[in-house]
């Protein structure tokens, strides 16, 4: 066919999976070879214009840890634009991590790239399994106006490669699915035939006698290592140039609406090759009117924008569409339920670092403490390394998750140290005037952006020197805060640490109690006093029991059925929900990316089981039951995975079911010691809610999804029944609904059966099959981590409510469920200046959420990030630290010690400015602040709204 003015952007690149089939260290060994090769090519081949390092900066960090002497030459090539790095730190799966983590990933990627001279402002996203609904807003917030990706798209939605993408908040950017074979088209069409003589570049079979010196270890300890080429031949087959240029063009002739073609020459962990420069010249000479040239991803994207067809379709929201013929790639999104522990540990780390340690360190800095920026940076670095799509998606080898677990542990350890020091500084900076030195304070810190009244678990220790037989807890006004005793340990001898002295010992008794505390300020603290009591009489206990295996609070009545499920009555409406929390188990014959049921599958449930139910304790504020199910499920799949075994294995499930005063949900803590392979375990919540839709918490969004299953005949990939969520999924209509809250689980299923059942995915256990070639590699013969054997604990809750999810403030409930109150127990001193009760961040109305309180990237101020997940514009007012700016007169270590670690006290200085800034923290609008420190904000639906205080 005749072709005119075709622009083929030949882009040299690699797709760098930091850890997947290999460990991060083994991959780094290859990375050093790749970057050393690139630097040599840049030096020796002037026609080799550019290399794209897969949109991330983590490979630069990894490389320089081995070769720090190469930093300056990397700076040269990055600043010149020859080597493109960023905008990401690593390539995440967007659905498996929190929204704020995606922003921090981009911020760190920008920081590192800018330190080397230039950040690649491209939305090239060859990673993850689908795209979140808010990605257009996130990219736009970093000055990126084009997204290039392919998973989660099909030819029904995007018949051509170019389209507009509109995010949840209405932000619209340009986008492309990049045509056929998107990130490796030239690798198979041209490079393999021309460089290696493989006319059929898709042929992956190798001959032993090909002359490349194939090599492997044959000793037992290393025999599972892969073969390598010890003497790969260096060739160039120019006889294939014309044929393969034509193939490259013809494969994409019907894919594009602009003259631009994305010719990508890169592969998984591939290294650059100097022959690419010659290949470009030779391909460019084949046709007049076809311009083949060494390009960049940024230049490709900007060229498409300049030539964009204004009639291109507008795709909206998340991109999670199944594969159709002609599409680029299957979605392969079942990684959501692979190795659940990885997702749980990530949630714990995100919460500890972003919701506790970092904000607490900011609040302490506002009072004069030194801000531990280096520690916080290190903690984020460890955590974000685990957000690489294969790492967090949990589709790799067992060695990867040993390293992932290590990095989560390092991040949590650092964050805990930061949190401890900050909380100690804040508690020590409270003005205890009028208190005796022998008094005891409990400082309740609330990390949520709303005031809370709730039952708070506490492990209180009473000094034995008090010689009291009881105690009372009162607030600043002298009001008694009632509590419930659970258990006691007496005596205990607790260590008191001091870096400047030997450790001391404090004899105490420990009391496990539940305190009902009213009005703990938003993002702030409330101080209570513990008062010793003598010669007290035991009071008549009050409890929440109201029948056999039945308990109730203000909102719910909960009866435990004989099969271990719950019958829950929502007291305001009188509606009953029965068989809540039964388990369903089916067979699994899939992989990390795909759930496949055996040809003959059998479903097992606990509906007809007999549970062992026992009361753990009851009281005025908390009642807990233990439920044990001695179940049995098929011990494996048999006949090559065609059916489940007829032999059953014992499968014990233990649940602790808790109801608390003031809680609108009943909570489950489920423990399982998984001893069975190849099965898929879910917990079930029949809701009987008449509706067509379900709502799931996403990244800065609540995503509305239909319950009805799609028409499977339309697709060439079986559509997923499991879908992503963060801390809740809600099924509702205008009148009523049910929210299922959770801690760290990422997958749910909503069924349009008679009961409109919602399922949480707990375990999906499978053989580790990895498709690196058309032939499947099954690593299960040498490792079994993907079967998730061992102990697991899952935390979730059932919350019926009136109205829809917005009426019931379910997002707020999920934060209430997951953001525990921190408690500091301290002896008063004379060194404090702050009141007994304080809110560091106040919202006049509790209709916005806060995802971050952090130091600004330039180090000159503080950043508070608000967002509005609702469907209505929200007007509100915010006040940060009462309108008072940070104390700038920080102490040296010696000054801190000399002043008994009292924080400095200076005149109250108001914030000099408050600005609305982009996600990249570039200034947008100056905001006015009244004399009391309040600032007016208006946040449109689904908008992320970032403020910078200086």
C-alpha positions, -999 to 999 in steps of 0.1 A, spaced: 0 0 0 11 36 -5 23 53 26 31 90 30 45 111 58 46 81 82 68 90 113 82 59 130 95 68 164 121 41 170 126 41 208 154 22 224 144 11 259 141 -18 284 113 -30 306 131 -34 339 112 -57 363 134 -52 393 124 -85 409 102 -112 395 117 -143 380 149 -133 398 158 -116 430 165 -79 431 202 -86 436 204 -111 406 185 -86 385 209 -58 396 238 -79 383 222 -77 349 214 -40 354 250 -31 359 259 -48 326 230 -30 308 240 5 321 277 -1 315 268 -11 280 247 20 275 274 43 287 299 27 264 275 30 235 269 67 242 307 72 242 314 53 210 283 56 188 273 92 181 242 81 161 228 63 192 206 93 203 185 81 232 176 54 257 144 52 278 149 36 312 113 24 316 98 55 332 116 49 366 145 60 386 150 31 410 175 14 385 197 45 388 197 41 426 204 4 423 232 9 398 250 36 418 250 15 450 274 -7 430 292 19 409 290 53 427 319 65 406 295 67 376 273 93 391 286 123 372 286 106 338 249 96 344 242 132 354 256 143 320 236 120 299 204 125 319 206 163 318 213 162 281 182 141 275 201 111 261 190 89 290 153 93 301 145 85 337 113 89 357 87 102 363 82 72 386 105 59 413 94 24 405 67 9 383 38 2 406 6 -18 403 -18 10 408 -46 -11 424 -25 -28 450 -13 3 468 -29 34 483 -35 66 464 -11 86 485 16 60 478 13 67 441 18 104 446 49 97 468 62 73 441 60 101 415 74 127 439 104 105 447 109 97 410 108 134 402 132 142 430 159 117 419 155 125 382 158 163 389 189 157 410 204 142 378 193 170 356 160 161 340 128 142 346 111 125 317 76 140 318 59 110 301 29 89 311 44 58 295 31 31 318 41 -4 306 33 -19 340 5 -30 362 -28 -47 355 -51 -19 345 -53 18 354 -70 35 383 -98 60 377 -78 89 391 -46 84 370 -54 114 347 -56 137 377 -24 123 391 -5 127 359 -19 161 353 -9 171 388 27 164 377 25 183 344 21 151 324 -6 154 296 -3 120 279 -7 84 291 6 54 272 -5 20 284 -22 -12 271 -34 -35 298 -70 -30 307 -79 -17 272 -96 -36 243 -106 -28 207 -143 -23 217 -133 6 239 -104 19 218 -107 8 181 -77 29 173 -46 35 193 -54 71 203 -81 83 226 -89 108 253 -89 96 289 -112 113 314 -105 107 351 -130 104 379 -128 142 386 -132 152 350 -95 158 342 -89 148 306 -56 139 291 -44 124 258 -38 86 257 -27 58 235 -27 20 237 4 21 215 -7 -2 187 2 -39 182 29 -55 204 33 -21 222 64 -22 242 84 -48 223 72 -47 187 106 -39 171 123 -65 193 104 -94 177 97 -79 143 132 -65 135 158 -70 162 157 -108 165 157 -114 128 184 -88 120 207 -93 150 203 -131 155 192 -144 121 158 -155 134 136 -147 104 106 -156 126 113 -134 155 85 -150 175 103 -184 174 118 -189 209 132 -224 204 170 -227 205 193 -254 191 220 -269 212 245 -267 184 237 -231 173 273 -221 182 265 -196 210 282 -216 237 251 -225 258 259 -230 294 243 -240 327 253 -252 362 248 -290 366 257 -294 402 227 -302 425 229 -269 444 226 -247 413 211 -270 387 178 -250 386 196 -218 374 187 -210 338 209 -216 308 229 -187 294 249 -180 263 287 -178 270 296 -167 235 266 -151 218 274 -145 182 276 -109 170 258 -107 136 238 -84 114 215 -98 88 207 -69 65 188 -93 41 158 -91 64 156 -53 67 131 -47 38 109 -76 47 108 -67 84 102 -30 78 72 -39 58 59 -62 85 64 -36 111 44 -11 91 16 -35 79 10 -47 115 1 -12 125 -14 3 93 -49 2 107 -40 10 143 -34 48 142 -53 80 134 -21 101 133 10 96 112 30 86 142 40 51 150 54 38 183 83 15 173 96 2 206 128 -18 208 130 -32 243 121 -63 263 120 -76 298 155 -68 314 169 -62 279 202 -43 274 209 -16 248 227 -27 216 249 -4 194 235 -21 163 202 -3 168 217 28 153 225 10 120 191 -8 121 173 26 122 193 39 92 187 8 72 149 7 79 147 44 71 161 38 36 134 12 27 105 35 18 102 71 7 75 88 27 83 66 58 106 84 82 123 60 107 143 79 133 157 75 168 132 92 190 121 95 226 88 86 244 83 123 251 87 133 215 64 106 204 37 116 228 40 153 219 39 145 182 7 125 187 -8 155 206 1 179 177 -16 156 152 -44 144 174 -77 135 158 -102 156 177 -129 130 170 -111 103 190 -133 85 216 -133 97 252 -128 68 277 -138 75 313 -127 62 346 -107 31 354 -93 9 326 -100 -27 335 -115 -41 303 -110 -77 293 -91 -88 262 -107 -89 227 -92 -101 195 -70 -74 180 -63 -60 215 -28 -57 228 -28 -77 260 -50 -95 284 -58 -78 317 -45 -106 339 -57 -88 370 -60 -117 394 -28 -106 411 -52 -88 436 -56 -121 456 -21 -135 451 -1 -138 483 -25 -119 504 1 -113 531 21 -91 508 -9 -68 504 -16 -68 542 20 -59 551 19 -31 526 -13 -17 541 2 -19 575 34 -1 563 15 26 544 -8 33 574 21 34 599 43 57 578 17 80 561 -10 82 588 10 81 620 48 86 618 50 114 592 21 135 605 32 131 641 68 142 632 53 173 615 32 181 646 62 177 668 83 199 645 55 226 648 63 226 685 100 229 680 113 193 675 138 186 648 121 170 618 137 136 609 136 140 572 163 115 564 147 88 584 113 94 568 129 94 533 146 61 541 113 46 553 95 56 521 124 44 500 122 9 515 84 8 512 82 21 476 108 -4 464 81 -30 473 55 -12 451 70 -25 418 42 -42 400 57 -77 402 67 -72 439 33 -59 452 14 -80 427 31 -111 442 36 -129 409 73 -138 414 96 -164 429 98 -170 466 131 -153 470 114 -120 460 91 -121 489 118 -128 514 133 -95 502 99 -78 502 92 -88 537 126 -75 548 120 -41 532 86 -38 548 101 -46 581 128 -20 577 103 7 567 81 -2 597 110 -2 621 122 32 610 86 46 610 80 33 645 112 50 658 101 83 642 66 79 657 79 71 692 103 101 693 76 125 679 49 112 703 73 115 733 81 151 722 45 160 719 35 144 752 64 161 769 54 194 755 20 194 772 16 220 800 9 200 832 6 231 854 -13 221 886 -4 184 882 17 166 908 49 149 897 34 115 908 3 119 886 -1 99 854 -14 111 821 -28 92 792 -24 111 759 -49 99 733 -37 108 698 -63 107 669 -48 104 634 -81 108 617 -93 142 603 -125 141 624 -134 142 660 -140 107 675 -159 93 705 -152 56 708 -142 26 728 -104 26 730 -83 -5 738 -55 3 763 -27 -16 780 -24 5 811 5 0 836 2 11 872 34 16 893 35 -8 921 48 20 943 12 35 942 0 5 963 -35 11 951 -62 -15 946 -79 3 917 -78 34 896 -100 60 880 -96 78 847 -108 114 843 -106 141 816 -94 177 820 -128 188 834 -128 160 860 -154 139 842 -149 102 848 -142 81 817 -157 47 824 -136 17 815 -140 -21 813 -114 -45 828 -104 -74 806 -73 -89 823 -43 -80 845 -7 -91 850 10 -84 883 39 -79 888 59 -69 857 93 -53 857 96 -29 828 129 -15 814 134 23 812 159 32 785 183 61 785 210 66 759 231 85 785 228 60 813 223 24 822 188 10 819 166 12 849 136 -9 860 100 2 869 79 -24 888 43 -22 875 10 -41 871 -5 -42 836 -42 -38 831 -59 -46 797 -89 -23 796 -114 -7 773 -120 31 778 -149 50 763 -134 84 754 -155 112 741 -145 139 716 -109 131 708 -99 161 686 -92 156 649 -56 150 641 -47 159 676 -48 146 712 -68 146 744 -52 141 778 -67 120 805 -55 116 841 -52 82 859 -61 85 896 -52 57 921 -81 45 942 -80 27 976 -104 5 994 -128 4 965 -157 -21 962 -163 -40 930 -192 -25 911 -220 -46 896 -207 -54 861 -226 -42 831 -224 -61 798 -237 -62 763 -251 -97 764 -289 -100 757 -294 -137 752 -277 -170 744 -247 -162 721 -262 -127 715 -249 -92 721 -260 -57 713 -249 -21 714 -267 12 704 -268 2 667 -267 -35 663 -280 -67 677 -258 -97 669 -267 -134 674 -243 -162 666 -259 -190 647 -251 -227 653 -231 -228 620 -208 -199 631 -224 -172 610 -241 -141 624 -277 -128 624 -273 -90 625 -302 -67 632 -297 -30 624 -317 -15 652 -327 18 636 -345 1 607 -352 -33 622 -337 -51 592 -321 -85 597 -292 -99 579 -286 -136 583 -258 -161 576 -232 -133 577 -196 -145 575 -199 -180 561 -169 -194 541 -169 -206 505 -141 -226 490 -135 -236 453 -107 -252 433 -78 -232 419 -58 -243 388 -45 -209 378 -14 -187 382 -6 -153 398 -24 -135 369 -53 -159 362 -79 -176 383 -88 -209 366 -112 -234 381 -109 -271 375 -130 -285 347 -151 -303 373 -152 -280 403 -169 -284 436 -180 -256 459 -177 -261 497 -193 -238 522 -197 -237 560 -234 -231 559 -242 -266 571 -213 -269 596 -216 -270 634 -195 -244 651 -180 -243 686 -190 -210 702 -176 -197 734 -177 -163 752 -142 -148 756 -154 -119 777 -183 -94 780 -186 -60 795 -201 -25 791 -178 -14 762 -167 -46 744 -179 -81 741 -160 -109 723 -169 -144 712 -147 -171 698 -161 -193 670 -143 -224 659 -151 -243 627 -135 -278 623 -142 -279 585 -128 -301 558 -121 -293 521 -105 -312 492 -68 -318 499 -58 -309 464 -67 -309 427 -61 -341 408 -61 -356 373 -39 -328 360 -60 -301 376 -92 -313 360 -111 -319 393 -109 -316 431 -98 -345 451 -125 -367 468 -102 -369 498 -108 -341 523 -82 -324 546 -92 -310 580 -94 -272 578 -97 -253 610 -110 -217 611 -111 -196 643 -129 -163 645 -130 -137 672 -162 -117 668 -163 -84 686 -189 -57 692 -180 -24 709 -200 4 723 -204 32 698 -195 10 668 -218 7 638 -202 -25 627 -195 -60 641 -158 -70 637 -142 -103 627 -107 -114 633 -103 -147 614 -73 -170 618 -64 -199 595 -34 -222 593 -36 -230 556 -26 -266 549 -42 -271 516 -29 -262 481 -47 -251 450 -79 -236 464 -97 -203 465 -111 -192 499 -136 -164 503 -158 -151 532 -194 -144 523 -219 -117 532 -255 -122 519 -269 -87 519 -304 -90 504 -299 -54 491 -320 -49 459 -296 -30 436 -277 -32 404 -244 -16 416 -217 -20 441 -193 8 453 -156 1 461 -131 24 477 -103 31 452 -74 55 451 -90 89 459 -123 76 445 -153 54 452 -158 34 420 -193 24 409 -193 -10 393 -223 -31 380 -230 -63 398 -243 -82 368 -217 -103 351 -207 -92 316 -215 -111 284 -186 -136 284 -191 -143 247 -179 -108 238 -144 -113 251 -114 -135 244 -103 -133 281 -127 -146 308 -138 -114 325 -128 -112 362 -154 -118 389 -130 -104 414 -124 -67 416 -101 -43 434 -109 -22 465 -90 -6 494 -107 -6 528 -143 -10 519 -169 -23 494 -205 -11 498 -237 -25 482 -265 -1 485 -296 16 470 -311 49 480 -327 35 511 -303 10 527 -269 -6 523 -242 -28 537 -205 -19 539 -179 -46 543 -148 -30 558 -114 -46 559 -77 -42 568 -53 -48 539 -74 -70 517 -76 -60 480 -102 -81 463 -139 -86 465 -166 -102 444 -203 -91 442 -228 -116 430 -262 -110 415 -276 -141 432 -308 -142 452 -291 -128 483 -269 -103 464 -239 -118 482 -206 -99 486 -174 -119 490 -140 -109 503 -111 -129 489 -89 -143 516 -66 -168 500 -60 -179 464 -35 -207 464 -19 -218 432 11 -234 416 37 -208 405 34 -209 367 53 -182 349 50 -176 312 84 -163 301 81 -181 268 51 -198 251 60 -228 272 49 -225 308 76 -227 335 61 -243 366 84 -235 396 62 -253 420 84 -284 418 111 -264 436 91 -238 457 56 -234 471 52 -199 485 24 -192 460 3 -218 479 3 -195 510 8 -223 535 9 -213 571 -8 -190 595 -30 -161 583 -50 -135 601 -77 -114 584 -96 -85 599 -129 -73 585 -163 -59 596 -199 -60 586 -217 -26 587 -254 -23 577 -266 13 572 -294 35 561 -292 53 528 -263 50 503 -226 49 510 -224 87 510 -253 91 534 -237 66 557 -203 82 555 -187 48 548 -153 63 538 -152 79 572 -162 46 588 -134 28 570 -109 53 585 -125 49 619 -121 11 615 -85 12 605 -70 43 622 -65 32 658 -61 57 686 -25 59 698 -20 62 735 10 76 753 13 71 791 35 97 807 46 112 840 41 150 840 70 174 841 74 212 841 86 215 805 54 218 784 37 247 768 7 231 749 -28 227 762 -42 194 775 -62 190 744 -53 201 709 -62 196 672 -33 203 648 -55 201 618 -92 212 620 -118 210 594 -149 231 601 -171 204 586 -161 167 585 -168 163 548 -133 161 534 -105 136 539 -68 140 543 -43 117 527 -10 135 537 6 158 562 42 162 551 72 184 547 72 202 514 95 189 487 116 221 489 119 218 526 105 253 532 71 245 546 44 219 552 19 202 529 -16 191 537 -34 171 510 -72 170 511 -95 151 488 -132 148 481 -144 113 471 -180 123 470 -202 133 441 -209 168 453 -187 200 456 -176 206 491 -170 240 507 -151 239 539 -126 257 561 -93 244 574 -70 255 601 -34 242 606 -19 244 641 -43 271 651 -29 293 623 6 293 640 37 286 619 64 261 628 90 271 654 121 277 634 146 279 663 157 243 664 181 230 691 213 212 686 217 178 703 237 193 731 212 221 736 184 195 738 203 176 765 212 207 785 176 218 785 163 184 796 148 179 762 124 207 766 113 220 732 121 257 725 94 283 730 93 313 708 67 340 699 37 327 680 43 335 643 14 331 619 19 313 586 33 338 560 14 322 532 -10 294 523 -10 283 486 -29 258 466 -2 238 448 -1 209 423 7 174 432 43 182 422 40 211 447 42 239 422 23 270 432 -11 276 417 -31 300 438 -25 321 469 -52 316 495 -64 341 522 -62 332 559 -84 350 585 -71 363 618 -79 331 635 -60 310 610 -89 296 590 -86 292 552 -116 286 529 -114 258 504 -138 246 477 -131 210 465 -150 197 435 -162 161 432 -133 136 432 -107 164 434 -73 161 451 -66 194 467 -31 202 480 -22 231 503 13 243 511 19 263 543 50 285 547 
